[in-house]
Amino acid sequence: MQILHILPAIHAEITKAHEKGPCASSARNVGIVAGAVLGAAIGSQMSDKKAGVALGAGLGASLGGIIGNDIDRRS
């Protein structure tokens, strides 16, 4: 799948956000954006309708935000 090639870049972006300090983007924010992009990509592969893309983006953003928030809390 093409989506799997994006995952190392997302991980690197989250790591970079933590190294920059407290004023940098949080892992939650990066997770929301990355989750929305990946969710929309998966939604577009599963459905040709705009609703599938929107649902995938929404679910991806939610899951990415939850994961990113957990990373922020543990760091």
PQR file with spaces between the fields and no chain letter, atoms N, CA, C, O and H, PARSE charges and radii, in Angstrom:
ATOM       1  N    MET     1       0.827   -1.184    0.000 -0.4000 1.5000
ATOM       2  CA   MET     1       0.000    0.000    0.000 -0.0000 2.0000
ATOM       3  C    MET     1       0.873    1.250    0.000  0.5500 1.7000
ATOM       4  O    MET     1       1.954    1.262    0.589 -0.5500 1.4000
ATOM       5  N    GLN     2       0.413    2.266   -0.642 -0.4000 1.5000
ATOM       6  CA   GLN     2       1.143    3.523   -0.728 -0.0000 2.0000
ATOM       7  C    GLN     2       1.176    4.258    0.601  0.5500 1.7000
ATOM       8  O    GLN     2       2.107    5.021    0.858 -0.5500 1.4000
ATOM       9  H    GLN     2      -0.465    2.256   -1.120  0.4000 1.0000
ATOM      10  N    ILE     3       0.196    4.049    1.436 -0.4000 1.5000
ATOM      11  CA   ILE     3       0.084    4.773    2.691 -0.0000 2.0000
ATOM      12  C    ILE     3       1.219    4.411    3.643  0.5500 1.7000
ATOM      13  O    ILE     3       1.656    5.253    4.428 -0.5500 1.4000
ATOM      14  H    ILE     3      -0.561    3.429    1.227  0.4000 1.0000
ATOM      15  N    LEU     4       1.696    3.186    3.588 -0.4000 1.5000
ATOM      16  CA   LEU     4       2.734    2.744    4.518 -0.0000 2.0000
ATOM      17  C    LEU     4       4.045    3.493    4.336  0.5500 1.7000
ATOM      18  O    LEU     4       4.865    3.535    5.254 -0.5500 1.4000
ATOM      19  H    LEU     4       1.341    2.502    2.951  0.4000 1.0000
ATOM      20  N    HIS     5       4.253    4.083    3.168 -0.4000 1.5000
ATOM      21  CA   HIS     5       5.476    4.847    2.934 -0.0000 2.0000
ATOM      22  C    HIS     5       5.453    6.176    3.677  0.5500 1.7000
ATOM      23  O    HIS     5       6.510    6.777    3.869 -0.5500 1.4000
ATOM      24  H    HIS     5       3.587    4.049    2.423  0.4000 1.0000
ATOM      25  N    ILE     6       4.296    6.653    4.099 -0.4000 1.5000
ATOM      26  CA   ILE     6       4.150    7.941    4.778 -0.0000 2.0000
ATOM      27  C    ILE     6       4.466    7.821    6.267  0.5500 1.7000
ATOM      28  O    ILE     6       4.891    8.797    6.884 -0.5500 1.4000
ATOM      29  H    ILE     6       3.437    6.164    3.943  0.4000 1.0000
ATOM      30  N    LEU     7       4.265    6.641    6.853 -0.4000 1.5000
ATOM      31  CA   LEU     7       4.375    6.477    8.299 -0.0000 2.0000
ATOM      32  C    LEU     7       5.724    6.879    8.883  0.5500 1.7000
ATOM      33  O    LEU     7       5.730    7.536    9.925 -0.5500 1.4000
ATOM      34  H    LEU     7       3.920    5.848    6.352  0.4000 1.0000
ATOM      35  N    PRO     8       6.878    6.531    8.285 -0.5600 1.5000
ATOM      36  CA   PRO     8       8.147    6.982    8.868  0.2800 2.0000
ATOM      37  C    PRO     8       8.277    8.502    8.887  0.5500 1.7000
ATOM      38  O    PRO     8       8.869    9.054    9.814 -0.5500 1.4000
ATOM      39  N    ALA     9       7.740    9.180    7.893 -0.4000 1.5000
ATOM      40  CA   ALA     9       7.795   10.642    7.860 -0.0000 2.0000
ATOM      41  C    ALA     9       6.960   11.238    8.982  0.5500 1.7000
ATOM      42  O    ALA     9       7.349   12.241    9.581 -0.5500 1.4000
ATOM      43  H    ALA     9       7.259    8.732    7.140  0.4000 1.0000
ATOM      44  N    ILE    10       5.818   10.631    9.269 -0.4000 1.5000
ATOM      45  CA   ILE    10       4.962   11.114   10.354 -0.0000 2.0000
ATOM      46  C    ILE    10       5.668   10.929   11.695  0.5500 1.7000
ATOM      47  O    ILE    10       5.651   11.824   12.540 -0.5500 1.4000
ATOM      48  H    ILE    10       5.503    9.817    8.782  0.4000 1.0000
ATOM      49  N    HIS    11       6.281    9.777   11.883 -0.4000 1.5000
ATOM      50  CA   HIS    11       7.018    9.523   13.131 -0.0000 2.0000
ATOM      51  C    HIS    11       8.151   10.517   13.293  0.5500 1.7000
ATOM      52  O    HIS    11       8.378   11.016   14.396 -0.5500 1.4000
ATOM      53  H    HIS    11       6.295    9.050   11.196  0.4000 1.0000
ATOM      54  N    ALA    12       8.865   10.816   12.223 -0.4000 1.5000
ATOM      55  CA   ALA    12       9.966   11.778   12.289 -0.0000 2.0000
ATOM      56  C    ALA    12       9.450   13.169   12.643  0.5500 1.7000
ATOM      57  O    ALA    12      10.107   13.903   13.382 -0.5500 1.4000
ATOM      58  H    ALA    12       8.681   10.411   11.328  0.4000 1.0000
ATOM      59  N    GLU    13       8.284   13.536   12.125 -0.4000 1.5000
ATOM      60  CA   GLU    13       7.705   14.853   12.413 -0.0000 2.0000
ATOM      61  C    GLU    13       7.310   14.972   13.878  0.5500 1.7000
ATOM      62  O    GLU    13       7.517   16.018   14.493 -0.5500 1.4000
ATOM      63  H    GLU    13       7.751   12.940   11.525  0.4000 1.0000
ATOM      64  N    ILE    14       6.746   13.912   14.441 -0.4000 1.5000
ATOM      65  CA   ILE    14       6.376   13.924   15.856 -0.0000 2.0000
ATOM      66  C    ILE    14       7.625   14.017   16.724  0.5500 1.7000
ATOM      67  O    ILE    14       7.643   14.758   17.707 -0.5500 1.4000
ATOM      68  H    ILE    14       6.579   13.062   13.941  0.4000 1.0000
ATOM      69  N    THR    15       8.662   13.275   16.371 -0.4000 1.5000
ATOM      70  CA   THR    15       9.919   13.325   17.124 -0.0000 2.0000
ATOM      71  C    THR    15      10.527   14.718   17.059  0.5500 1.7000
ATOM      72  O    THR    15      11.021   15.227   18.065 -0.5500 1.4000
ATOM      73  H    THR    15       8.647   12.673   15.572  0.4000 1.0000
ATOM      74  N    LYS    16      10.496   15.338   15.884 -0.4000 1.5000
ATOM      75  CA   LYS    16      11.029   16.685   15.716 -0.0000 2.0000
ATOM      76  C    LYS    16      10.266   17.695   16.572  0.5500 1.7000
ATOM      77  O    LYS    16      10.864   18.609   17.139 -0.5500 1.4000
ATOM      78  H    LYS    16      10.095   14.925   15.067  0.4000 1.0000
ATOM      79  N    ALA    17       8.954   17.528   16.663 -0.4000 1.5000
ATOM      80  CA   ALA    17       8.130   18.444   17.452 -0.0000 2.0000
ATOM      81  C    ALA    17       8.516   18.390   18.922  0.5500 1.7000
ATOM      82  O    ALA    17       8.487   19.412   19.607 -0.5500 1.4000
ATOM      83  H    ALA    17       8.468   16.785   16.202  0.4000 1.0000
ATOM      84  N    HIS    18       8.875   17.220   19.411 -0.4000 1.5000
ATOM      85  CA   HIS    18       9.277   17.091   20.812 -0.0000 2.0000
ATOM      86  C    HIS    18      10.644   17.700   21.074  0.5500 1.7000
ATOM      87  O    HIS    18      10.898   18.183   22.178 -0.5500 1.4000
ATOM      88  H    HIS    18       8.898   16.389   18.854  0.4000 1.0000
ATOM      89  N    GLU    19      11.524   17.688   20.092 -0.4000 1.5000
ATOM      90  CA   GLU    19      12.872   18.193   20.277 -0.0000 2.0000
ATOM      91  C    GLU    19      12.931   19.714   20.265  0.5500 1.7000
ATOM      92  O    GLU    19      13.888   20.288   20.785 -0.5500 1.4000
ATOM      93  H    GLU    19      11.318   17.296   19.196  0.4000 1.0000
ATOM      94  N    LYS    20      11.943   20.379   19.691 -0.4000 1.5000
ATOM      95  CA   LYS    20      11.979   21.828   19.533 -0.0000 2.0000
ATOM      96  C    LYS    20      11.632   22.581   20.809  0.5500 1.7000
ATOM      97  O    LYS    20      12.002   23.748   20.938 -0.5500 1.4000
ATOM      98  H    LYS    20      11.166   19.913   19.268  0.4000 1.0000
ATOM      99  N    GLY    21      10.951   21.974   21.735 -0.4000 1.5000
ATOM     100  CA   GLY    21      10.622   22.645   22.979 -0.0000 2.0000
ATOM     101  C    GLY    21       9.127   22.845   23.163  0.5500 1.7000
ATOM     102  O    GLY    21       8.321   22.376   22.360 -0.5500 1.4000
ATOM     103  H    GLY    21      10.650   21.026   21.630  0.4000 1.0000
ATOM     104  N    PRO    22       8.766   23.552   24.236 -0.5600 1.5000
ATOM     105  CA   PRO    22       7.356   23.670   24.609  0.2800 2.0000
ATOM     106  C    PRO    22       6.526   24.523   23.644  0.5500 1.7000
ATOM     107  O    PRO    22       5.302   24.397   23.618 -0.5500 1.4000
ATOM     108  N    CYS    23       7.162   25.380   22.859 -0.4000 1.5000
ATOM     109  CA   CYS    23       6.408   26.244   21.952 -0.0000 2.0000
ATOM     110  C    CYS    23       6.178   25.597   20.590  0.5500 1.7000
ATOM     111  O    CYS    23       5.486   26.168   19.748 -0.5500 1.4000
ATOM     112  H    CYS    23       8.157   25.483   22.880  0.4000 1.0000
ATOM     113  N    ALA    24       6.740   24.427   20.364 -0.4000 1.5000
ATOM     114  CA   ALA    24       6.616   23.748   19.082 -0.0000 2.0000
ATOM     115  C    ALA    24       5.260   23.058   18.978  0.5500 1.7000
ATOM     116  O    ALA    24       4.510   22.972   19.951 -0.5500 1.4000
ATOM     117  H    ALA    24       7.303   23.963   21.048  0.4000 1.0000
ATOM     118  N    SER    25       4.971   22.580   17.800 -0.4000 1.5000
ATOM     119  CA   SER    25       3.739   21.822   17.597 -0.0000 2.0000
ATOM     120  C    SER    25       3.744   20.606   18.501  0.5500 1.7000
ATOM     121  O    SER    25       4.763   19.932   18.650 -0.5500 1.4000
ATOM     122  H    SER    25       5.580   22.650   17.009  0.4000 1.0000
ATOM     123  N    SER    26       2.609   20.336   19.095 -0.4000 1.5000
ATOM     124  CA   SER    26       2.536   19.169   19.971 -0.0000 2.0000
ATOM     125  C    SER    26       2.294   17.919   19.130  0.5500 1.7000
ATOM     126  O    SER    26       1.871   17.999   17.976 -0.5500 1.4000
ATOM     127  H    SER    26       1.781   20.884   18.974  0.4000 1.0000
ATOM     128  N    ALA    27       2.566   16.784   19.723 -0.4000 1.5000
ATOM     129  CA   ALA    27       2.316   15.521   19.033 -0.0000 2.0000
ATOM     130  C    ALA    27       0.832   15.357   18.754  0.5500 1.7000
ATOM     131  O    ALA    27       0.451   14.707   17.780 -0.5500 1.4000
ATOM     132  H    ALA    27       2.909   16.720   20.660  0.4000 1.0000
ATOM     133  N    ARG    28      -0.009   15.940   19.599 -0.4000 1.5000
ATOM     134  CA   ARG    28      -1.454   15.867   19.376 -0.0000 2.0000
ATOM     135  C    ARG    28      -1.830   16.565   18.073  0.5500 1.7000
ATOM     136  O    ARG    28      -2.609   16.038   17.280 -0.5500 1.4000
ATOM     137  H    ARG    28       0.300   16.468   20.389  0.4000 1.0000
ATOM     138  N    ASN    29      -1.269   17.756   17.859 -0.4000 1.5000
ATOM     139  CA   ASN    29      -1.578   18.496   16.636 -0.0000 2.0000
ATOM     140  C    ASN    29      -1.062   17.773   15.395  0.5500 1.7000
ATOM     141  O    ASN    29      -1.751   17.682   14.379 -0.5500 1.4000
ATOM     142  H    ASN    29      -0.636   18.185   18.504  0.4000 1.0000
ATOM     143  N    VAL    30       0.152   17.268   15.499 -0.4000 1.5000
ATOM     144  CA   VAL    30       0.729   16.523   14.378 -0.0000 2.0000
ATOM     145  C    VAL    30      -0.092   15.258   14.131  0.5500 1.7000
ATOM     146  O    VAL    30      -0.337   14.893   12.982 -0.5500 1.4000
ATOM     147  H    VAL    30       0.712   17.343   16.324  0.4000 1.0000
ATOM     148  N    GLY    31      -0.517   14.590   15.202 -0.4000 1.5000
ATOM     149  CA   GLY    31      -1.337   13.391   15.071 -0.0000 2.0000
ATOM     150  C    GLY    31      -2.676   13.664   14.418  0.5500 1.7000
ATOM     151  O    GLY    31      -3.158   12.859   13.621 -0.5500 1.4000
ATOM     152  H    GLY    31      -0.319   14.887   16.136  0.4000 1.0000
ATOM     153  N    ILE    32      -3.277   14.794   14.750 -0.4000 1.5000
ATOM     154  CA   ILE    32      -4.563   15.152   14.140 -0.0000 2.0000
ATOM     155  C    ILE    32      -4.406   15.345   12.638  0.5500 1.7000
ATOM     156  O    ILE    32      -5.192   14.814   11.854 -0.5500 1.4000
ATOM     157  H    ILE    32      -2.885   15.448   15.397  0.4000 1.0000
ATOM     158  N    VAL    33      -3.398   16.099   12.243 -0.4000 1.5000
ATOM     159  CA   VAL    33      -3.191   16.361   10.816 -0.0000 2.0000
ATOM     160  C    VAL    33      -2.818   15.079   10.076  0.5500 1.7000
ATOM     161  O    VAL    33      -3.380   14.780    9.022 -0.5500 1.4000
ATOM     162  H    VAL    33      -2.760   16.530   12.880  0.4000 1.0000
ATOM     163  N    ALA    34      -1.876   14.326   10.626 -0.4000 1.5000
ATOM     164  CA   ALA    34      -1.452   13.079    9.976 -0.0000 2.0000
ATOM     165  C    ALA    34      -2.607   12.084    9.912  0.5500 1.7000
ATOM     166  O    ALA    34      -2.789   11.413    8.896 -0.5500 1.4000
ATOM     167  H    ALA    34      -1.420   14.568   11.483  0.4000 1.0000
ATOM     168  N    GLY    35      -3.385   11.983   10.980 -0.4000 1.5000
ATOM     169  CA   GLY    35      -4.524   11.074   10.986 -0.0000 2.0000
ATOM     170  C    GLY    35      -5.576   11.473    9.976  0.5500 1.7000
ATOM     171  O    GLY    35      -6.171   10.615    9.324 -0.5500 1.4000
ATOM     172  H    GLY    35      -3.238   12.527   11.805  0.4000 1.0000
ATOM     173  N    ALA    36      -5.809   12.769    9.841 -0.4000 1.5000
ATOM     174  CA   ALA    36      -6.794   13.241    8.866 -0.0000 2.0000
ATOM     175  C    ALA    36      -6.353   12.931    7.441  0.5500 1.7000
ATOM     176  O    ALA    36      -7.159   12.508    6.612 -0.5500 1.4000
ATOM     177  H    ALA    36      -5.325   13.466   10.371  0.4000 1.0000
ATOM     178  N    VAL    37      -5.077   13.141    7.163 -0.4000 1.5000
ATOM     179  CA   VAL    37      -4.557   12.869    5.817 -0.0000 2.0000
ATOM     180  C    VAL    37      -4.616   11.372    5.505  0.5500 1.7000
ATOM     181  O    VAL    37      -5.094   10.969    4.444 -0.5500 1.4000
ATOM     182  H    VAL    37      -4.422   13.484    7.837  0.4000 1.0000
ATOM     183  N    LEU    38      -4.126   10.554    6.441 -0.4000 1.5000
ATOM     184  CA   LEU    38      -4.156    9.109    6.216 -0.0000 2.0000
ATOM     185  C    LEU    38      -5.588    8.582    6.164  0.5500 1.7000
ATOM     186  O    LEU    38      -5.909    7.722    5.343 -0.5500 1.4000
ATOM     187  H    LEU    38      -3.739   10.881    7.303  0.4000 1.0000
ATOM     188  N    GLY    39      -6.441    9.097    7.037 -0.4000 1.5000
ATOM     189  CA   GLY    39      -7.835    8.673    7.037 -0.0000 2.0000
ATOM     190  C    GLY    39      -8.544    9.022    5.738  0.5500 1.7000
ATOM     191  O    GLY    39      -9.324    8.223    5.217 -0.5500 1.4000
ATOM     192  H    GLY    39      -6.181    9.795    7.703  0.4000 1.0000
ATOM     193  N    ALA    40      -8.277   10.211    5.214 -0.4000 1.5000
ATOM     194  CA   ALA    40      -8.874   10.613    3.942 -0.0000 2.0000
ATOM     195  C    ALA    40      -8.364    9.740    2.801  0.5500 1.7000
ATOM     196  O    ALA    40      -9.122    9.376    1.902 -0.5500 1.4000
ATOM     197  H    ALA    40      -7.644   10.859    5.637  0.4000 1.0000
ATOM     198  N    ALA    41      -7.072    9.405    2.845 -0.4000 1.5000
ATOM     199  CA   ALA    41      -6.509    8.542    1.795 -0.0000 2.0000
ATOM     200  C    ALA    41      -7.126    7.153    1.846  0.5500 1.7000
ATOM     201  O    ALA    41      -7.461    6.579    0.810 -0.5500 1.4000
ATOM     202  H    ALA    41      -6.456    9.700    3.576  0.4000 1.0000
ATOM     203  N    ILE    42      -7.274    6.615    3.042 -0.4000 1.5000
ATOM     204  CA   ILE    42      -7.888    5.291    3.172 -0.0000 2.0000
ATOM     205  C    ILE    42      -9.369    5.350    2.787  0.5500 1.7000
ATOM     206  O    ILE    42      -9.877    4.447    2.122 -0.5500 1.4000
ATOM     207  H    ILE    42      -7.001    7.081    3.884  0.4000 1.0000
ATOM     208  N    GLY    43     -10.056    6.414    3.207 -0.4000 1.5000
ATOM     209  CA   GLY    43     -11.466    6.581    2.864 -0.0000 2.0000
ATOM     210  C    GLY    43     -11.695    6.700    1.374  0.5500 1.7000
ATOM     211  O    GLY    43     -12.693    6.203    0.853 -0.5500 1.4000
ATOM     212  H    GLY    43      -9.644    7.147    3.747  0.4000 1.0000
ATOM     213  N    SER    44     -10.773    7.359    0.680 -0.4000 1.5000
ATOM     214  CA   SER    44     -10.923    7.487   -0.772 -0.0000 2.0000
ATOM     215  C    SER    44     -10.677    6.163   -1.487  0.5500 1.7000
ATOM     216  O    SER    44     -11.223    5.927   -2.565 -0.5500 1.4000
ATOM     217  H    SER    44      -9.962    7.764    1.103  0.4000 1.0000
ATOM     218  N    GLN    45      -9.860    5.304   -0.893 -0.4000 1.5000
ATOM     219  CA   GLN    45      -9.623    3.985   -1.486 -0.0000 2.0000
ATOM     220  C    GLN    45     -10.803    3.044   -1.263  0.5500 1.7000
ATOM     221  O    GLN    45     -11.068    2.165   -2.083 -0.5500 1.4000
ATOM     222  H    GLN    45      -9.417    5.496   -0.018  0.4000 1.0000
ATOM     223  N    MET    46     -11.503    3.233   -0.159 -0.4000 1.5000
ATOM     224  CA   MET    46     -12.608    2.347    0.185 -0.0000 2.0000
ATOM     225  C    MET    46     -13.924    2.794   -0.442  0.5500 1.7000
ATOM     226  O    MET    46     -14.811    1.970   -0.660 -0.5500 1.4000
ATOM     227  H    MET    46     -11.288    3.948    0.507  0.4000 1.0000
ATOM     228  N    SER    47     -14.063    4.086   -0.735 -0.4000 1.5000
ATOM     229  CA   SER    47     -15.318    4.600   -1.266 -0.0000 2.0000
ATOM     230  C    SER    47     -15.018    5.736   -2.240  0.5500 1.7000
ATOM     231  O    SER    47     -14.114    6.540   -2.013 -0.5500 1.4000
ATOM     232  H    SER    47     -13.342    4.756   -0.558  0.4000 1.0000
ATOM     233  N    ASP    48     -15.776    5.789   -3.310 -0.4000 1.5000
ATOM     234  CA   ASP    48     -15.609    6.867   -4.279 -0.0000 2.0000
ATOM     235  C    ASP    48     -16.410    8.103   -3.887  0.5500 1.7000
ATOM     236  O    ASP    48     -16.285    9.150   -4.522 -0.5500 1.4000
ATOM     237  H    ASP    48     -16.509    5.136   -3.494  0.4000 1.0000
ATOM     238  N    LYS    49     -17.219    7.991   -2.862 -0.4000 1.5000
ATOM     239  CA   LYS    49     -18.064    9.101   -2.451 -0.0000 2.0000
ATOM     240  C    LYS    49     -17.328   10.030   -1.502  0.5500 1.7000
ATOM     241  O    LYS    49     -16.400    9.621   -0.804 -0.5500 1.4000
ATOM     242  H    LYS    49     -17.321    7.141   -2.346  0.4000 1.0000
ATOM     243  N    LYS    50     -17.754   11.282   -1.488 -0.4000 1.5000
ATOM     244  CA   LYS    50     -17.145   12.270   -0.600 -0.0000 2.0000
ATOM     245  C    LYS    50     -17.390   11.936    0.861  0.5500 1.7000
ATOM     246  O    LYS    50     -16.584   12.282    1.724 -0.5500 1.4000
ATOM     247  H    LYS    50     -18.507   11.614   -2.055  0.4000 1.0000
ATOM     248  N    ALA    51     -18.492   11.271    1.137 -0.4000 1.5000
ATOM     249  CA   ALA    51     -18.803   10.898    2.523 -0.0000 2.0000
ATOM     250  C    ALA    51     -17.763    9.923    3.069  0.5500 1.7000
ATOM     251  O    ALA    51     -17.399   10.006    4.242 -0.5500 1.4000
ATOM     252  H    ALA    51     -19.147   10.990    0.436  0.4000 1.0000
ATOM     253  N    GLY    52     -17.284    9.009    2.244 -0.4000 1.5000
ATOM     254  CA   GLY    52     -16.253    8.060    2.675 -0.0000 2.0000
ATOM     255  C    GLY    52     -14.955    8.764    3.011  0.5500 1.7000
ATOM     256  O    GLY    52     -14.292    8.422    3.990 -0.5500 1.4000
ATOM     257  H    GLY    52     -17.579    8.942    1.291  0.4000 1.0000
ATOM     258  N    VAL    53     -14.593    9.740    2.207 -0.4000 1.5000
ATOM     259  CA   VAL    53     -13.369   10.511    2.458 -0.0000 2.0000
ATOM     260  C    VAL    53     -13.521   11.327    3.737  0.5500 1.7000
ATOM     261  O    VAL    53     -12.610   11.372    4.564 -0.5500 1.4000
ATOM     262  H    VAL    53     -15.132   10.017    1.412  0.4000 1.0000
ATOM     263  N    ALA    54     -14.678   11.972    3.897 -0.4000 1.5000
ATOM     264  CA   ALA    54     -14.907   12.792    5.088 -0.0000 2.0000
ATOM     265  C    ALA    54     -14.938   11.935    6.354  0.5500 1.7000
ATOM     266  O    ALA    54     -14.376   12.316    7.381 -0.5500 1.4000
ATOM     267  H    ALA    54     -15.418   11.936    3.226  0.4000 1.0000
ATOM     268  N    LEU    55     -15.592   10.788    6.276 -0.4000 1.5000
ATOM     269  CA   LEU    55     -15.654    9.896    7.435 -0.0000 2.0000
ATOM     270  C    LEU    55     -14.260    9.378    7.789  0.5500 1.7000
ATOM     271  O    LEU    55     -13.884    9.336    8.961 -0.5500 1.4000
ATOM     272  H    LEU    55     -16.049   10.479    5.441  0.4000 1.0000
ATOM     273  N    GLY    56     -13.504    8.986    6.775 -0.4000 1.5000
ATOM     274  CA   GLY    56     -12.136    8.522    7.018 -0.0000 2.0000
ATOM     275  C    GLY    56     -11.264    9.601    7.619  0.5500 1.7000
ATOM     276  O    GLY    56     -10.473    9.329    8.523 -0.5500 1.4000
ATOM     277  H    GLY    56     -13.809    9.020    5.823  0.4000 1.0000
ATOM     278  N    ALA    57     -11.397   10.834    7.126 -0.4000 1.5000
ATOM     279  CA   ALA    57     -10.607   11.941    7.661 -0.0000 2.0000
ATOM     280  C    ALA    57     -10.998   12.238    9.110  0.5500 1.7000
ATOM     281  O    ALA    57     -10.137   12.486    9.955 -0.5500 1.4000
ATOM     282  H    ALA    57     -12.039   11.055    6.392  0.4000 1.0000
ATOM     283  N    GLY    58     -12.282   12.211    9.382 -0.4000 1.5000
ATOM     284  CA   GLY    58     -12.748   12.475   10.749 -0.0000 2.0000
ATOM     285  C    GLY    58     -12.286   11.427   11.730  0.5500 1.7000
ATOM     286  O    GLY    58     -11.806   11.748   12.817 -0.5500 1.4000
ATOM     287  H    GLY    58     -12.981   12.009    8.696  0.4000 1.0000
ATOM     288  N    LEU    59     -12.431   10.168   11.347 -0.4000 1.5000
ATOM     289  CA   LEU    59     -11.985    9.084   12.223 -0.0000 2.0000
ATOM     290  C    LEU    59     -10.466    9.093   12.394  0.5500 1.7000
ATOM     291  O    LEU    59      -9.953    8.868   13.490 -0.5500 1.4000
ATOM     292  H    LEU    59     -12.820    9.907   10.464  0.4000 1.0000
ATOM     293  N    GLY    60      -9.756    9.356   11.301 -0.4000 1.5000
ATOM     294  CA   GLY    60      -8.296    9.417   11.368 -0.0000 2.0000
ATOM     295  C    GLY    60      -7.808   10.551   12.245  0.5500 1.7000
ATOM     296  O    GLY    60      -6.868   10.382   13.022 -0.5500 1.4000
ATOM     297  H    GLY    60     -10.172    9.540   10.410  0.4000 1.0000
ATOM     298  N    ALA    61      -8.447   11.715   12.123 -0.4000 1.5000
ATOM     299  CA   ALA    61      -8.060   12.862   12.948 -0.0000 2.0000
ATOM     300  C    ALA    61      -8.331   12.578   14.424  0.5500 1.7000
ATOM     301  O    ALA    61      -7.528   12.928   15.289 -0.5500 1.4000
ATOM     302  H    ALA    61      -9.210   11.852   11.492  0.4000 1.0000
ATOM     303  N    SER    62      -9.458   11.947   14.700 -0.4000 1.5000
ATOM     304  CA   SER    62      -9.784   11.614   16.091 -0.0000 2.0000
ATOM     305  C    SER    62      -8.765   10.644   16.674  0.5500 1.7000
ATOM     306  O    SER    62      -8.251   10.859   17.772 -0.5500 1.4000
ATOM     307  H    SER    62     -10.110   11.663   13.997  0.4000 1.0000
ATOM     308  N    LEU    63      -8.480    9.591   15.945 -0.4000 1.5000
ATOM     309  CA   LEU    63      -7.526    8.595   16.418 -0.0000 2.0000
ATOM     310  C    LEU    63      -6.123    9.184   16.531  0.5500 1.7000
ATOM     311  O    LEU    63      -5.409    8.909   17.496 -0.5500 1.4000
ATOM     312  H    LEU    63      -8.898    9.416   15.054  0.4000 1.0000
ATOM     313  N    GLY    64      -5.726    9.992   15.550 -0.4000 1.5000
ATOM     314  CA   GLY    64      -4.416   10.640   15.604 -0.0000 2.0000
ATOM     315  C    GLY    64      -4.293   11.586   16.785  0.5500 1.7000
ATOM     316  O    GLY    64      -3.237   11.665   17.413 -0.5500 1.4000
ATOM     317  H    GLY    64      -6.305   10.216   14.766  0.4000 1.0000
ATOM     318  N    GLY    65      -5.363   12.301   17.091 -0.4000 1.5000
ATOM     319  CA   GLY    65      -5.357   13.194   18.236 -0.0000 2.0000
ATOM     320  C    GLY    65      -5.237   12.454   19.551  0.5500 1.7000
ATOM     321  O    GLY    65      -4.532   12.892   20.460 -0.5500 1.4000
ATOM     322  H    GLY    65      -6.220   12.237   16.581  0.4000 1.0000
ATOM     323  N    ILE    66      -5.925   11.335   19.647 -0.4000 1.5000
ATOM     324  CA   ILE    66      -5.858   10.519   20.866 -0.0000 2.0000
ATOM     325  C    ILE    66      -4.452    9.962   21.062  0.5500 1.7000
ATOM     326  O    ILE    66      -3.904   10.018   22.163 -0.5500 1.4000
ATOM     327  H    ILE    66      -6.498   10.979   18.909  0.4000 1.0000
ATOM     328  N    ILE    67      -3.873    9.428   19.995 -0.4000 1.5000
ATOM     329  CA   ILE    67      -2.525    8.871   20.078 -0.0000 2.0000
ATOM     330  C    ILE    67      -1.509    9.974   20.385  0.5500 1.7000
ATOM     331  O    ILE    67      -0.636    9.797   21.235 -0.5500 1.4000
ATOM     332  H    ILE    67      -4.319    9.383   19.100  0.4000 1.0000
ATOM     333  N    GLY    68      -1.624   11.118   19.690 -0.4000 1.5000
ATOM     334  CA   GLY    68      -0.702   12.223   19.924 -0.0000 2.0000
ATOM     335  C    GLY    68      -0.819   12.778   21.332  0.5500 1.7000
ATOM     336  O    GLY    68       0.189   13.137   21.941 -0.5500 1.4000
ATOM     337  H    GLY    68      -2.333   11.262   19.000  0.4000 1.0000
ATOM     338  N    ASN    69      -2.029   12.853   21.857 -0.4000 1.5000
ATOM     339  CA   ASN    69      -2.225   13.330   23.219 -0.0000 2.0000
ATOM     340  C    ASN    69      -1.558   12.396   24.215  0.5500 1.7000
ATOM     341  O    ASN    69      -0.964   12.848   25.193 -0.5500 1.4000
ATOM     342  H    ASN    69      -2.848   12.562   21.363  0.4000 1.0000
ATOM     343  N    ASP    70      -1.654   11.103   23.971 -0.4000 1.5000
ATOM     344  CA   ASP    70      -1.017   10.126   24.847 -0.0000 2.0000
ATOM     345  C    ASP    70       0.507   10.274   24.788  0.5500 1.7000
ATOM     346  O    ASP    70       1.180   10.159   25.812 -0.5500 1.4000
ATOM     347  H    ASP    70      -2.138   10.736   23.176  0.4000 1.0000
ATOM     348  N    ILE    71       1.045   10.526   23.610 -0.4000 1.5000
ATOM     349  CA   ILE    71       2.494   10.739   23.472 -0.0000 2.0000
ATOM     350  C    ILE    71       2.911   11.987   24.244  0.5500 1.7000
ATOM     351  O    ILE    71       3.924   11.978   24.944 -0.5500 1.4000
ATOM     352  H    ILE    71       0.498   10.620   22.778  0.4000 1.0000
ATOM     353  N    ASP    72       2.130   13.064   24.116 -0.4000 1.5000
ATOM     354  CA   ASP    72       2.442   14.293   24.853 -0.0000 2.0000
ATOM     355  C    ASP    72       2.403   14.067   26.352  0.5500 1.7000
ATOM     356  O    ASP    72       3.261   14.561   27.083 -0.5500 1.4000
ATOM     357  H    ASP    72       1.307   13.071   23.548  0.4000 1.0000
ATOM     358  N    ARG    73       1.418   13.327   26.807 -0.4000 1.5000
ATOM     359  CA   ARG    73       1.256   13.085   28.252 -0.0000 2.0000
ATOM     360  C    ARG    73       2.419   12.271   28.807  0.5500 1.7000
ATOM     361  O    ARG    73       2.851   12.499   29.937 -0.5500 1.4000
ATOM     362  H    ARG    73       0.720   12.925   26.214  0.4000 1.0000
ATOM     363  N    ARG    74       2.925   11.334   28.031 -0.4000 1.5000
ATOM     364  CA   ARG    74       4.007   10.466   28.500 -0.0000 2.0000
ATOM     365  C    ARG    74       5.389   11.131   28.407  0.5500 1.7000
ATOM     366  O    ARG    74       6.340   10.703   29.062 -0.5500 1.4000
ATOM     367  H    ARG    74       2.575   11.149   27.113  0.4000 1.0000
ATOM     368  N    SER    75       5.482   12.163   27.600 -0.4000 1.5000
ATOM     369  CA   SER    75       6.790   12.825   27.393 -0.0000 2.0000
ATOM     370  C    SER    75       7.032   13.899   28.421  0.5500 1.7000
ATOM     371  O    SER    75       8.075   14.553   28.397 -0.5500 1.4000
ATOM     372  H    SER    75       4.710   12.511   27.068  0.4000 1.0000
